[in-house]
Amino acid sequence: MPQPDALMRIRRERGGRSCISADDYVEGGPELVAEVAASGTMSVDTGLKLELYQRYGVQEYIVWRVPNREIDWFVRRGGWFTPLAADAAGVFRSEIFPGLWLDAAALVGGDMGRVNAVLQQGLASSEHADFVARLAQAVRTT
């Protein structure tokens, strides 16, 4: 798998699909991969890497297209990535990591206070609490 700018994964013992090998590589598709695409990497990040991450089983893929001042969030549906729509307020809400919320316009605009406020709202949500409880339960039952 190509080296992403960032990734998030759920440990296998908690129901995830990937692990870190003895030589420190990710084996299996992590749940979420994020890339920051500059002018020189945009075609790779939105083309080749999107295809590779799809093939490797990544569940969600985020691309910040810096020159375009846009963020694309893809989610796996039926084996293929499809764009995830932001809600009416312009906030993306992860389907794999409930409570991971991103105000794309605030991030692109550099309003980190708003980015953090929206993230904190997501982390305070009942769906995030349920997600954390499911992860804790997965460890007890394995």
N, C-alpha and C positions, 0 to 999 in steps of 0.2 A: 504494500500500500504506500502511496506517496506520503511524504512528510507534510502534515497539515500545519497551518499556523497555530491552531488550537483544537483540542478535542475534549469531549466529556464522555465518560463511559460509566456503566454500571458494572460492578464486579460480578463475575459469574456466580459466586455464592449468594448473590442478592438478585439473581435472575437476569444478569447481563449476558451479552453475547461475545465479549472479547476478553482477552487477558494480556498481561505483559510477559513476554518470553524471558528465558534465562539470560539472553543477550540483549534485553531491554528494548524489544520491538513489540508493537501491538500486533497480536494475532487475532484475527476475526474482525468484523466490522464494529467500530465503536458506535455508540448510540448517536452522537452528534459530532460533526466536524465543522469548523469555521475557518474561513480564509479571508484575508484582506487583499483585495485585488487592485494592484496599481496598474498604470497604463501598460507596463511591460509584461504583466502576468495575467491580465484580464482574460485573454483568450484561452489560456491554459486553465485558469480557475473556473471559468464558466463553460468550458468544453471538455477537455481531456480529464481533468480532475473530477468534474461532475460525473462523467461516465464511469471512471474508475471507482469512485466512492459508491456509486449505485451498484456496480458489480460486486464490490466487497461487502455489501450489506449494511452500509451506513444508513441509519434511520432518518436523520435530519441533517441537512447541509445548509450552512449560512454563508453567503458571499457578500462582503461589503465592497461594492464597486466604487472605489474612492473617486476616480475621475468623473463618474456619473452622479455621485452623491446619492447613491441608492443602495438599499440592502435587499437581497433576495433570500428568502427562507424557503427551502424545499423540504417536503416530507415524503417518506416512502409510502406509496399506496399501490397495492397489487404488484410489488416488485419494481416499481418505477418511481422516480422523483416527480412530484407535482408541486407547483407553487403553493405555499401556505399563505392564505390571505390574512392581513392584519384586521383587527376588529374595527368598529366604527371610530374609535379614538386613535387609530393608527398604531395600535400595539400588537406585536406578534406574541403569540402564546404557544410555547412548545407543547407538543402532544406527547413527547417521550419523557420530558422533565416537567411535570405539572408545577406551576409556580415560577418557571423561568419565563419572564415577560420582558420584552424589549420594545421601547419606544424608538423606532428607527429614525424618525425625523429629529428627535432630540439627540441621538447619537451622532448622526451625520452633521447636525448643527452645532455640536460641541457643548450641548447643555447637559453636562454630566450630573448636575443636581436632579434634573428631571429623569434622566436615565436611572439613577439610583432610586429615586422615589417610586418609579414604576416597578422596578425590580423588587423593592421592599413590599409593595402591595401584593405582588405575586407570591412572595415568600410567606406572607401573612394569610394567604387564601386557604380556604378549606381544602381545595384540591391538592395543594402542596402538603398540607398536614396528612391527608389520606395517602399520598405518595410516600412520604417518609414512614408512615406506619406500615405500608405494604413492604417497603424495603427491610424494615426491622423484622417483620414477620417472616420474610423469605429466609433470613439467616437462622431463625429459630426452627424452621421446619426442614432445613437441609441437613 
